[in-house]
Amino acid sequence: MAHEYGKETLTKEFKSDVKEAQGLPDSDLVEAVVALANTDGGCVYLGVEDDGTPTGVRRKHQDPIGMSAMIANKTVPPISVRAQLIGEDIPVIQVDVPKSQSVVATKSGKILRRMMKVDGTPESVPMYPYEIATRLSDLGKLDYSAQPVPGSSREDFDPLERDRLRRIIASYQSSDRNLLELEDEDLEKSLRLTVSVNGGMTPTLTGLLLIGSEESLRRLVPTNEAVFQVLVGTDIRVNQTYRGPLLKTIEQIAEAFKPWNPGTELNVGLFSSMVPEFDERAFREALVNAFGHRDYSVLGRVRVLVDDAGLTIANPGGFVEGISIHNLLIAEPHGRNPCLMDALKRTGLAERAGRGIDRIFEGALNYGRPLPDYSRSNERGVSVLLPRSAPDTAFVELLAEERERSGRSLPLDGLLILDKLKGERRCRFEVLSKSLDMSDQRLRTVLGQLTESGLVESSGAGVRRSYMLGSKVYRRSGKVVEYVRQSDIDRVRYPELITKLMKKQGSVTKSDVMELLHLDANQAYYQLRKLVREGRAQKIGGGRSARYEATR
């Protein structure tokens, strides 16, 4: 017999009300609610055994309103749950628990969360202090990088790293040059490398990460670590660990990466240039993002790996609340360490607009390469793979021509659409809408611009409208045959395709032809009328119910 309530998950908890002589203690129910609220929310089913079998709740627990009030009174801050009595034959209380936007505890001081055990079953476990910091920073309630570091002082700063900071600010056009006019202490205050504590200036985590000495970082920030690795097949060619300040480490990794990023000569028109295997700007943005958004409250390291698959950059700490691999390009820019990222932006190392992710995607799309792959990311860390791929010369030339024609580079949204059509050949609007990170209004606007420029062609009307790369794209790549095929054999095969459908179905309607050939109503009617004139079809009936049959 199938168990009515399935099995327990991270968001579903079963509690028996018959095992205890007096029923389930309120404290057990409250702890289950707190654990769900501190994870992703979910439901507690009171009156259901661990295997999903309903056994019912006692009469004293059959008051949903009273249960909701009890839970609110015994949680800090109060959790507003929705309880309801369900089950026709066996009464069960379903308690819907919202995901908390802070860290909640029982009134007795217990803080719990949900996690999966090795055997794949869920459990509620204590939430430790470092996990509380991670949770709050994920929710945007705590900027861990802005916190003063206990036991530290300005003596823990390295003068050479402060000089490096000034040199970096001076070298980037996008940096805040006004910082160079400040004295050391004012510079540190402006970038929030120090904060006032008990009348003195104490380094923040950001301050130690950027200009702290290596010895101080080992003592005060043991989670700070990075590694650069190169694998050729299974042979380890490079395996270098870094524990110094971030500015120094970023420069060291960038320098170590250069020999493993060879270039190929690319001829575009009358000009030729060396194109690196991995776009240098995309590499820099991904590297800075990894350091800027990692979780410094947990042990781990930023990992940069070059192997046969490509370039992987990974960091501890999953995406923060509201960010996922499905909305990377449209989510409002925000991160785990606002203070650290602000300092990196003002020095010029990070994208000032907070759209470094756009640069990572543009680095691939501008050369017709595969998109960056974030699929290995999870709740414990973010990982991006820049796959190895030779640049698409014809595509690069096409983009160069478009820049020359319009006087500006194609926007990222346009590049994403062209990349999708290049892979799928032909797409309807709803397919593009579901697969691309942009609003329908933005998608229509960019498709209109691409169509006007001849980079994209459309056919059909309304929901049947579909899009494909324009003829000049196929001509540029030498794929004229593919263009003709995608444009329905240049419409020469329309009569043949309609006749074939007639013979298969017995007859067709105008709607059938619109669906088959992605045409609007007038175009479909024209094709059918032409077949009737040629004697290859006959019309049966009239008006909207008219059908057409093949005559031979």
C-alpha positions as CSV (number, residue, x, y, z in Angstrom):
1,M,0.0,0.0,0.0
2,A,1.4,3.4,-1.0
3,H,2.0,5.8,1.8
4,E,-0.4,8.7,1.5
5,Y,2.1,11.5,2.3
6,G,5.2,10.2,0.4
7,K,8.5,10.6,2.1
8,E,10.3,13.3,4.1
9,T,12.4,15.9,2.3
10,L,14.3,19.0,3.2
11,T,11.0,20.9,3.0
12,K,8.6,18.2,4.5
13,E,8.7,16.8,8.0
14,F,6.5,14.1,9.6
15,K,5.7,14.1,13.3
16,S,3.8,11.3,15.1
17,D,1.2,12.2,17.7
18,V,0.6,8.7,19.0
19,K,4.0,7.5,20.1
20,E,4.0,9.7,23.3
21,A,1.5,9.0,26.0
22,Q,0.5,12.7,26.0
23,G,1.0,13.3,22.3
24,L,3.9,15.1,20.7
25,P,5.5,17.7,23.0
26,D,5.1,21.3,21.8
27,S,8.8,21.7,22.0
28,D,9.4,19.0,19.4
29,L,6.9,20.6,17.0
30,V,8.4,24.1,17.5
31,E,12.0,22.8,16.8
32,A,10.8,21.2,13.6
33,V,9.2,24.5,12.5
34,V,12.4,26.5,13.4
35,A,14.6,24.1,11.4
36,L,12.3,24.5,8.3
37,A,12.2,28.3,8.6
38,N,16.0,28.4,8.8
39,T,16.3,26.5,5.6
40,D,13.8,26.8,2.8
41,G,10.5,26.7,4.6
42,G,8.1,23.8,4.0
43,C,5.4,21.8,5.8
44,V,5.2,19.9,9.1
45,Y,2.6,17.1,9.1
46,L,1.5,16.3,12.6
47,G,-0.2,12.9,12.8
48,V,2.0,11.2,10.2
49,E,4.6,8.5,10.9
50,D,8.2,8.7,9.5
51,D,7.3,6.3,6.6
52,G,4.4,8.6,5.5
53,T,1.5,6.6,7.0
54,P,-1.1,8.9,8.6
55,T,-2.1,7.8,12.2
56,G,-3.9,11.0,13.2
57,V,-3.6,13.7,15.8
58,R,-5.0,13.8,19.3
59,R,-8.0,16.0,20.1
60,K,-5.9,18.6,22.0
61,H,-3.9,19.2,18.8
62,Q,-6.9,19.6,16.5
63,D,-7.1,23.4,16.9
64,P,-5.2,25.0,14.0
65,I,-5.6,28.5,15.3
66,G,-4.4,27.7,18.8
67,M,-1.4,25.8,17.3
68,S,-0.4,28.7,15.1
69,A,-0.5,31.0,18.2
70,M,1.5,28.6,20.3
71,I,4.2,28.4,17.6
72,A,4.4,32.2,17.3
73,N,4.7,32.5,21.1
74,K,7.5,30.0,21.3
75,T,9.8,31.3,18.5
76,V,12.1,34.3,18.4
77,P,11.4,36.3,16.3
78,P,7.8,34.9,16.1
79,I,7.2,32.6,13.1
80,S,3.8,33.2,11.5
81,V,2.7,29.7,10.3
82,R,-0.6,28.6,8.7
83,A,-2.0,25.5,10.3
84,Q,-5.0,23.5,8.9
85,L,-6.8,20.3,9.7
86,I,-6.7,17.9,6.7
87,G,-7.5,14.2,6.0
88,E,-11.0,12.9,5.6
89,D,-10.8,9.7,7.7
90,I,-7.7,10.3,9.7
91,P,-7.2,13.9,11.0
92,V,-3.8,15.4,10.3
93,I,-2.5,18.9,11.0
94,Q,-0.6,20.5,8.2
95,V,1.6,23.4,9.3
96,D,2.9,25.6,6.4
97,V,6.2,27.2,7.5
98,P,7.5,30.3,5.5
99,K,11.2,30.6,4.8
100,S,12.6,33.1,7.4
101,Q,14.4,36.2,6.2
102,S,16.5,36.2,9.3
103,V,17.7,33.5,11.7
104,V,15.0,32.2,14.1
105,A,15.3,30.3,17.3
106,T,13.0,28.5,19.8
107,K,12.2,30.6,22.9
108,S,14.5,28.3,24.8
109,G,17.4,29.4,22.6
110,K,17.7,26.4,20.1
111,I,18.7,27.3,16.5
112,L,18.3,24.5,14.1
113,R,18.3,23.9,10.3
114,R,17.5,21.1,7.9
115,M,20.1,19.0,6.2
116,M,20.4,15.7,4.3
117,K,22.1,12.7,5.9
118,V,24.5,10.4,4.0
119,D,21.6,7.9,3.4
120,G,19.6,10.6,1.7
121,T,17.1,11.2,4.5
122,P,16.6,14.7,6.1
123,E,17.2,15.7,9.7
124,S,17.2,18.8,11.9
125,V,20.6,19.7,13.3
126,P,22.0,22.6,15.4
127,M,23.1,25.7,13.5
128,Y,26.6,26.7,14.6
129,P,27.9,30.3,14.9
130,Y,29.7,30.4,11.6
131,E,26.6,29.0,9.9
132,I,24.5,31.8,11.4
133,A,26.9,34.3,9.8
134,T,26.7,32.5,6.5
135,R,22.9,32.4,6.6
136,L,22.6,36.1,7.5
137,S,25.0,37.1,4.7
138,D,23.2,35.0,2.2
139,L,20.0,36.7,3.1
140,G,21.6,40.1,2.9
141,K,21.2,40.8,6.6
142,L,24.9,40.8,7.5
143,D,27.9,42.1,5.6
144,Y,30.6,39.8,7.1
145,S,33.3,41.6,5.1
146,A,32.5,44.9,6.9
147,Q,32.9,43.4,10.4
148,P,35.9,44.5,12.6
149,V,38.3,41.6,13.2
150,P,38.8,41.0,16.9
151,G,42.5,41.0,18.0
152,S,43.7,43.0,15.0
153,S,45.2,46.5,14.6
154,R,46.6,48.7,11.9
155,E,49.9,47.1,12.6
156,D,48.6,44.0,10.8
157,F,48.5,46.0,7.5
158,D,51.5,45.5,5.2
159,P,52.9,48.9,3.9
160,L,53.9,47.2,0.7
161,E,50.3,46.0,0.1
162,R,49.1,49.6,0.8
163,D,51.5,50.8,-1.9
164,R,50.1,48.0,-4.2
165,L,46.6,49.3,-3.6
166,R,47.6,52.8,-4.6
167,R,49.4,51.5,-7.7
168,I,46.3,49.5,-8.8
169,I,44.0,52.5,-8.3
170,A,46.3,54.6,-10.4
171,S,46.5,52.0,-13.2
172,Y,42.7,51.5,-13.9
173,Q,40.7,54.2,-15.7
174,S,37.5,53.0,-13.9
175,S,38.9,53.4,-10.4
176,D,38.1,56.2,-8.0
177,R,41.2,58.4,-8.6
178,N,40.2,60.7,-5.7
179,L,41.4,58.0,-3.3
180,L,45.0,58.8,-4.4
181,E,44.7,62.2,-2.8
182,L,44.0,60.8,0.7
183,E,46.5,60.0,3.5
184,D,46.8,56.4,4.5
185,E,44.4,56.5,7.4
186,D,41.8,58.4,5.4
187,L,42.2,56.1,2.5
188,E,41.5,53.1,4.8
189,K,38.5,54.8,6.2
190,S,37.1,55.7,2.8
191,L,37.4,52.1,1.6
192,R,36.1,50.8,4.9
193,L,39.3,48.9,5.5
194,T,39.1,50.1,9.1
195,V,36.2,51.1,11.4
196,S,36.1,52.8,14.8
197,V,35.9,50.5,17.8
198,N,36.1,51.8,21.3
199,G,37.7,55.1,20.1
200,G,40.4,53.4,18.0
201,M,40.6,52.2,14.3
202,T,40.3,48.4,13.9
203,P,40.8,46.6,10.6
204,T,37.7,45.1,9.0
205,L,37.8,41.7,7.2
206,T,38.0,43.7,4.0
207,G,41.0,45.6,5.2
208,L,42.9,42.5,6.2
209,L,42.0,40.7,3.0
210,L,43.2,43.6,0.8
211,I,46.3,44.9,2.5
212,G,46.9,42.6,5.5
213,S,50.3,40.9,5.9
214,E,50.5,37.2,5.1
215,E,51.4,36.4,8.7
216,S,48.4,38.4,10.0
217,L,46.0,36.7,7.6
218,R,47.2,33.2,8.7
219,R,46.5,34.2,12.3
220,L,43.3,36.2,11.9
221,V,41.7,35.0,8.7
222,P,42.5,31.3,8.4
223,T,39.8,30.8,5.8
224,N,41.7,32.9,3.3
225,E,43.3,30.6,0.7
226,A,43.5,30.1,-3.1
227,V,45.0,27.6,-5.4
228,F,46.0,27.6,-9.1
229,Q,46.2,24.2,-10.8
230,V,46.9,23.0,-14.3
231,L,46.1,19.4,-15.4
232,V,47.1,18.0,-18.7
233,G,45.2,14.7,-18.9
234,T,45.8,13.3,-15.4
235,D,49.2,14.9,-15.2
236,I,49.5,17.7,-12.6
237,R,51.6,20.5,-14.2
238,V,51.0,23.2,-11.6
239,N,49.6,23.1,-8.1
240,Q,50.3,26.5,-6.4
241,T,48.7,27.6,-3.1
242,Y,48.3,31.3,-2.1
243,R,47.5,32.6,1.4
244,G,48.5,36.2,1.0
245,P,46.3,39.4,0.6
246,L,43.9,39.4,-2.3
247,L,45.4,42.2,-4.4
248,K,48.7,40.3,-4.4
249,T,47.1,36.9,-5.0
250,I,45.0,38.1,-7.9
251,E,48.1,39.5,-9.6
252,Q,50.0,36.3,-8.9
253,I,47.3,34.0,-10.3
254,A,46.9,36.2,-13.3
255,E,50.6,36.0,-14.0
256,A,50.7,32.3,-13.5
257,F,47.7,31.8,-15.8
258,K,49.3,33.6,-18.8
259,P,51.6,30.8,-20.1
260,W,48.5,28.5,-20.1
261,N,46.4,30.8,-22.2
262,P,47.9,30.7,-25.7
263,G,46.5,32.8,-28.5
264,T,45.5,32.0,-32.1
265,E,45.8,34.5,-35.0
266,L,42.4,35.7,-36.2
267,N,42.0,37.5,-39.4
268,V,39.1,39.9,-39.6
269,G,39.0,41.9,-42.9
270,L,42.3,43.6,-43.4
271,F,43.3,43.2,-39.8
272,S,44.7,40.3,-37.8
273,S,45.0,39.9,-34.1
274,M,45.9,37.3,-31.5
275,V,42.9,36.0,-29.7
276,P,43.6,34.1,-26.4
277,E,42.0,30.8,-25.7
278,F,40.2,32.3,-22.8
279,D,39.1,35.9,-22.9
280,E,41.4,37.8,-20.5
281,R,38.7,40.3,-19.4
282,A,36.3,37.4,-18.7
283,F,39.0,35.6,-16.7
284,R,39.8,38.7,-14.6
285,E,36.1,39.3,-13.9
286,A,35.5,35.7,-12.9
287,L,38.6,35.6,-10.7
288,V,37.7,38.9,-8.9
289,N,34.1,37.7,-8.5
290,A,35.3,34.5,-6.9
291,F,37.3,36.4,-4.3
292,G,34.7,39.1,-3.8
293,H,31.7,36.8,-3.3
294,R,33.1,33.8,-1.5
295,D,32.0,32.9,2.0
296,Y,34.9,33.8,4.3
297,S,33.2,32.4,7.4
298,V,33.9,28.8,6.2
299,L,37.0,26.9,5.4
300,G,37.7,26.5,1.8
301,R,39.6,28.1,-1.1
302,V,39.2,29.8,-4.3
303,R,40.2,27.3,-7.0
304,V,41.4,28.2,-10.5
305,L,41.8,25.1,-12.7
306,V,43.0,24.8,-16.2
307,D,42.4,21.3,-17.7
308,D,41.4,19.7,-21.0
309,A,37.8,20.8,-20.5
310,G,38.7,24.5,-20.1
311,L,39.1,27.0,-17.3
312,T,37.2,26.5,-14.1
313,I,37.0,29.1,-11.3
314,A,35.2,28.1,-8.1
315,N,34.7,29.6,-4.7
316,P,33.2,28.4,-1.3
317,G,29.7,29.8,-0.7
318,G,26.7,29.3,-2.9
319,F,24.6,32.0,-4.6
320,V,23.0,34.5,-2.2
321,E,19.3,34.8,-1.7
322,G,17.5,35.7,-5.0
323,I,20.4,34.6,-7.3
324,S,20.5,31.3,-9.2
325,I,21.9,29.9,-12.4
326,H,18.6,30.7,-14.0
327,N,18.6,34.5,-13.4
328,L,22.3,35.4,-13.3
329,L,22.0,37.9,-16.1
330,I,18.8,39.7,-14.9
331,A,18.9,39.6,-11.1
332,E,19.6,42.9,-9.3
333,P,23.4,43.0,-8.6
334,H,24.1,42.2,-5.0
335,G,26.5,39.9,-3.2
336,R,27.6,38.3,0.0
337,N,30.3,40.9,0.8
338,P,29.2,44.4,-0.2
339,C,32.0,46.1,1.6
340,L,34.7,44.0,-0.1
341,M,33.1,44.3,-3.5
342,D,32.7,48.1,-3.1
343,A,36.4,48.3,-2.3
344,L,37.3,46.2,-5.3
345,K,35.1,48.3,-7.6
346,R,36.6,51.6,-6.4
347,T,40.1,50.3,-7.0
348,G,39.1,49.4,-10.6
349,L,39.5,45.7,-10.2
350,A,35.8,44.9,-10.4
351,E,33.1,46.2,-12.7
352,R,31.7,49.4,-11.3
353,A,28.2,48.8,-12.4
354,G,28.1,45.4,-10.6
355,R,27.6,43.6,-13.9
356,G,30.8,41.6,-14.1
357,I,28.8,38.6,-15.0
358,D,27.9,40.3,-18.3
359,R,31.6,40.7,-19.1
360,I,32.1,37.0,-18.5
361,F,29.3,36.1,-21.0
362,E,30.4,38.7,-23.5
363,G,34.0,37.3,-23.4
364,A,32.6,34.0,-24.9
365,L,29.8,35.3,-27.1
366,N,32.0,37.9,-28.9
367,Y,34.1,35.1,-30.3
368,G,31.2,32.7,-31.0
369,R,32.3,30.4,-28.2
370,P,30.1,28.2,-25.9
371,L,28.5,30.0,-23.0
372,P,30.0,30.0,-19.5
373,D,28.7,26.9,-17.6
374,Y,27.5,27.5,-14.0
375,S,25.8,24.1,-13.8
376,R,28.2,22.7,-11.2
377,S,27.2,25.4,-8.7
378,N,25.3,24.4,-5.6
379,E,24.4,25.6,-2.1
380,R,28.0,25.1,-1.0
381,G,29.9,26.9,-3.8
382,V,29.8,28.6,-7.1
383,S,31.7,27.2,-10.0
384,V,32.0,28.5,-13.6
385,L,33.6,26.7,-16.5
386,L,34.8,28.6,-19.6
387,P,35.0,25.7,-22.1
388,R,37.8,25.4,-24.6
389,S,36.8,26.3,-28.1
390,A,38.3,27.9,-31.2
391,P,36.9,31.3,-32.1
392,D,34.2,31.4,-34.8
393,T,36.0,33.6,-37.5
394,A,32.8,34.1,-39.5
395,F,30.9,35.2,-36.5
396,V,33.6,37.6,-35.3
397,E,33.7,39.2,-38.8
398,L,29.9,39.5,-38.7
399,L,30.0,41.3,-35.4
400,A,32.8,43.6,-36.6
401,E,30.7,44.5,-39.7
402,E,27.7,45.3,-37.5
403,R,29.9,47.5,-35.2
404,E,31.1,49.4,-38.2
405,R,27.6,49.8,-39.6
406,S,25.9,50.9,-36.4
407,G,28.8,52.5,-34.6
408,R,28.4,50.4,-31.5
409,S,28.9,46.9,-30.2
410,L,26.0,44.5,-30.2
411,P,24.4,44.3,-26.7
412,L,24.7,41.2,-24.6
413,D,21.0,40.4,-25.1
414,G,21.5,40.5,-28.9
415,L,24.5,38.2,-28.6
416,L,22.5,35.7,-26.5
417,I,19.7,35.6,-29.1
418,L,22.2,35.0,-32.0
419,D,23.9,32.3,-30.0
420,K,20.6,30.6,-29.3
421,L,19.5,30.7,-32.9
422,K,23.0,29.5,-34.0
423,G,22.5,26.4,-31.9
424,E,18.7,25.8,-32.4
425,R,18.5,26.9,-36.0
426,R,14.9,28.1,-35.6
427,C,13.0,29.1,-32.5
428,R,9.6,30.4,-31.6
429,F,9.2,33.4,-29.4
430,E,8.0,31.4,-26.4
431,V,11.1,29.1,-26.7
432,L,13.4,32.1,-26.7
433,S,11.5,33.7,-23.8
434,K,11.8,30.6,-21.6
435,S,15.5,29.9,-22.3
436,L,17.0,33.5,-22.2
437,D,17.4,35.7,-19.2
438,M,15.3,38.7,-20.3
439,S,11.8,40.0,-20.1
440,D,9.4,39.5,-23.0
441,Q,9.3,43.2,-23.7
442,R,13.1,43.4,-23.9
443,L,13.1,40.2,-26.1
444,R,10.7,41.8,-28.6
445,T,12.7,45.0,-28.7
446,V,16.0,43.2,-29.3
447,L,14.5,40.8,-31.9
448,G,13.1,43.8,-33.7
449,Q,16.5,45.5,-33.8
450,L,18.2,42.3,-35.0
451,T,15.6,41.8,-37.7
452,E,16.0,45.4,-38.9
453,S,19.8,44.9,-39.2
454,G,19.3,41.6,-41.2
455,L,21.0,39.4,-38.5
456,V,17.6,37.7,-37.8
457,E,14.6,36.8,-40.0
458,S,11.1,35.9,-38.9
459,S,8.2,34.1,-40.4
460,G,4.6,33.4,-39.3
461,A,2.4,35.6,-37.1
462,G,1.3,35.8,-33.5
463,V,2.1,32.7,-31.4
464,R,3.3,30.9,-34.6
465,R,6.0,33.5,-35.3
466,S,9.5,31.9,-35.4
467,Y,13.0,33.3,-35.8
468,M,16.1,32.1,-37.5
469,L,19.5,33.7,-38.4
470,G,19.4,36.0,-41.4
471,S,20.7,35.1,-44.8
472,K,23.8,37.3,-44.4
473,V,24.8,35.4,-41.4
474,Y,24.7,32.1,-43.3
475,R,26.4,33.6,-46.3
476,R,29.2,35.0,-44.1
477,S,29.8,31.5,-42.6
478,G,29.6,29.8,-46.1
479,K,26.4,27.9,-45.1
480,V,24.1,28.9,-47.8
481,V,22.6,25.4,-48.1
482,E,21.8,25.5,-44.4
483,Y,20.1,28.9,-44.8
484,V,18.0,27.6,-47.7
485,R,17.0,24.5,-45.6
486,Q,16.1,26.6,-42.6
487,S,14.1,29.1,-44.7
488,D,11.9,26.1,-45.9
489,I,14.0,25.5,-49.0
490,D,13.5,29.1,-50.0
491,R,9.7,28.4,-50.0
492,V,10.0,26.3,-53.1
493,R,8.8,23.2,-51.2
494,Y,5.7,24.9,-49.8
495,P,3.4,23.2,-52.3
496,E,5.1,19.9,-51.9
497,L,4.8,20.1,-48.1
498,I,1.2,21.1,-48.2
499,T,0.3,18.3,-50.6
500,K,2.1,15.8,-48.5
501,L,0.1,16.8,-45.4
502,M,-3.1,16.7,-47.4
503,K,-2.4,13.1,-48.4
504,K,-1.5,12.1,-44.9
505,Q,-4.5,13.7,-43.2
506,G,-7.0,13.4,-46.1
507,S,-7.5,17.2,-46.0
508,V,-6.1,20.4,-44.5
509,T,-7.4,23.7,-43.2
510,K,-5.8,27.1,-43.5
511,S,-4.8,26.7,-39.8
512,D,-3.0,23.5,-40.6
513,V,-0.9,25.3,-43.2
514,M,-0.1,28.2,-40.9
515,E,1.1,25.7,-38.3
516,L,3.1,23.6,-40.8
517,L,4.9,26.5,-42.5
518,H,5.0,29.2,-39.8
519,L,2.9,31.5,-42.0
520,D,0.3,34.1,-41.2
521,A,-3.4,33.7,-42.4
522,N,-3.0,35.6,-45.6
523,Q,0.2,33.8,-46.6
524,A,-1.4,30.4,-45.9
525,Y,-4.5,31.2,-47.9
526,Y,-2.4,32.4,-50.8
527,Q,-0.5,29.0,-50.9
528,L,-3.8,27.0,-50.8
529,R,-5.4,29.2,-53.5
530,K,-2.4,28.7,-55.7
531,L,-2.7,24.9,-55.4
532,V,-6.4,25.1,-56.3
533,R,-5.6,27.3,-59.4
534,E,-3.0,24.7,-60.5
535,G,-5.5,21.9,-60.2
536,R,-3.5,20.2,-57.5
537,A,-6.1,20.7,-54.8
538,Q,-9.9,21.3,-54.4
539,K,-11.7,23.4,-51.9
540,I,-14.5,21.8,-49.9
541,G,-16.9,24.0,-48.0
542,G,-16.4,27.7,-47.3
543,G,-15.6,30.2,-44.6
544,R,-13.7,29.2,-41.6
545,S,-14.7,25.5,-42.0
546,A,-13.2,25.3,-45.5
547,R,-10.9,22.3,-46.1
548,Y,-8.7,21.4,-49.0
549,E,-8.0,17.9,-50.5
550,A,-5.4,16.8,-53.0
551,T,-6.7,16.0,-56.5
552,R,-3.7,13.9,-57.6
